[in-house]
Amino acid sequence: MVNTLAFCLLDAVTLPILVGGKVYNMMQFVMTTKIAVVLGFCTIVVVTLVSAENWGHVFGGFFKFGNVPIVAGEDRNENGQLDEGEDFDRDGHLDTIEPIYRKDAYGNITEWDDIDKDGKWDGENVDNVVLAYYRDGEFPTLFLAQIALLGAFAGYAGGGGLGNSTYSNFRPRQRVGHGQSGGRDPQRRWWPKNHAQPHRQGLRHQQ
């Protein structure tokens, strides 16, 4: 099923080039449509489904330098109570680091001591490595699985950007960004057909 779907998608992405006439015009149409659909869909989703609180978290992330996923319990001040800001997974319970018994070949936790019987492993948290070092005198234990996931997101985004950059190879056909150093002369059409342009007259005198 997966292989069949993969070959169908491969045929689908080449179909516009095969039947679309001029390659450049079809690529321009496909890329423009993709940008409009993706940005339009994302705009609708974030405006209608994302709360103002989450918007604050997103923009606040630009100023939270050093925050990384770590392995730590939620009782940060060790007072035995669930204080404000300590409920990382928002389940209403004061979670501790649950012992791990088994992981698969990819590092995923497959067997652990589910102390609170919620069906998921507890022990994930977020902290600032700089503040944690000055507070505790040592760096926190990093949650490498989440760091790998963040790296995968960054790689996926970078791959999309590199893919879109190939489209920019066709932009010189539109004479965009050349200025006076290349491309079509923007003043050429304003001169009579039999009238030499000033810079061309200068070249003739030099010769």
C-alpha positions, 0 to 999 in steps of 0.5 A, spaced: 500 500 500 505 504 501 509 503 495 503 503 491 501 510 494 508 513 493 509 511 486 502 514 485 504 521 488 511 520 484 507 520 477 502 525 480 508 530 481 510 529 474 504 530 471 503 537 470 510 538 467 508 533 462 501 536 460 502 543 462 506 546 456 512 550 457 515 548 463 517 554 466 510 557 466 507 550 469 512 551 474 510 558 476 503 556 476 504 550 481 509 554 485 504 560 486 498 555 487 502 551 492 504 558 496 497 560 496 494 554 498 499 553 504 499 560 506 491 560 506 490 554 510 495 556 515 492 563 516 485 560 517 488 555 522 492 560 526 486 565 526 480 561 528 483 555 532 489 558 536 488 561 542 491 568 544 495 564 550 498 560 545 500 566 540 503 569 547 507 562 548 509 562 540 512 570 540 515 569 547 519 563 545 523 568 541 526 571 547 527 565 551 534 563 550 537 557 553 530 553 554 531 546 552 527 539 554 530 536 560 528 530 564 525 532 571 519 532 575 514 537 576 515 539 583 521 544 582 521 547 589 520 540 592 515 542 597 510 536 595 505 541 592 503 542 585 504 550 585 502 555 579 507 553 573 509 546 575 504 542 571 508 541 565 503 536 562 497 540 564 494 533 567 492 536 574 497 531 578 504 532 581 508 528 576 515 525 578 520 521 573 517 515 572 522 509 572 523 506 564 524 499 563 525 498 556 526 502 550 525 500 542 531 500 537 529 508 536 529 510 543 522 510 544 520 508 551 515 502 550 515 500 558 515 504 564 512 504 571 506 508 570 505 511 577 499 515 576 496 510 571 495 516 565 498 511 560 504 516 558 511 517 561 512 522 566 518 526 567 519 530 561 520 538 562 523 544 560 528 549 563 533 554 561 540 551 561 544 557 563 539 559 569 539 551 571 547 551 572 547 558 576 541 555 580 543 548 581 551 548 580 550 543 574 547 542 567 540 539 567 539 532 564 537 533 557 531 529 554 535 527 547 528 524 544 525 531 544 531 534 541 532 529 536 525 531 534 526 539 534 532 537 529 527 533 525 523 539 524 528 544 523 531 539 517 524 538 514 523 546 514 530 547 511 529 541 506 523 545 504 526 551 503 532 548 499 527 545 494 523 552 493 530 555 492 531 551 485 525 555 483 529 561 484 533 559 478 528 560 473 527 568 476 532 571 471 527 569 466 523 575 469 529 580 469 528 580 477 533 583 481 538 585 475 538 592 476 542 596 471 548 590 471 544 585 467 537 583 464 533 587 459 534 594 459 528 598 462 529 604 458 530 601 451 522 601 449 522 608 450 527 610 445 525 610 437 527 604 433 532 608 429 535 612 435 541 610 438 541 610 446 546 615 449 550 609 452 550 606 446 553 612 442 558 613 448 561 606 446 561 608 438 565 614 440 570 610 444 571 605 438 
